[in-house]
């Protein structure tokens, strides 16, 4: 699942749909994109939309590490995986994966 929020220093924060492309950003704005899960179609869509570096795409697809923090110059990518129990008696907790970028 992809969620995008445009944060604005003047208090005009809002959620965005990225279907129409990226918004123009002012100096006082930050575009936050949250990707939950590792759906390859969504990763490919974000890769194209944001012109992500190959290393960033590889980190998103492969996972494997509990935490990724990488500065790619134009953007910062971090990936956090957290285990959450699906029920009190769950034999194996589910894994929730989030990737986010700041532009």
HELIX and SHEET records of a PDB file:
HELIX    1   1 UNK A   40  UNK A   50  1                                  11    
HELIX    2   2 UNK A   54  UNK A   62  1                                   9    
SHEET    1   A 6 UNK A  14  UNK A  16  0                                        
SHEET    2   A 6 UNK A   2  UNK A   8 -1                                        
SHEET    3   A 6 UNK A  29  UNK A  36 -1                                        
SHEET    4   A 6 UNK A  94  UNK A 102 -1                                        
SHEET    5   A 6 UNK A  76  UNK A  84 -1                                        
SHEET    6   A 6 UNK A  67  UNK A  71 -1                                        
END                                                                             
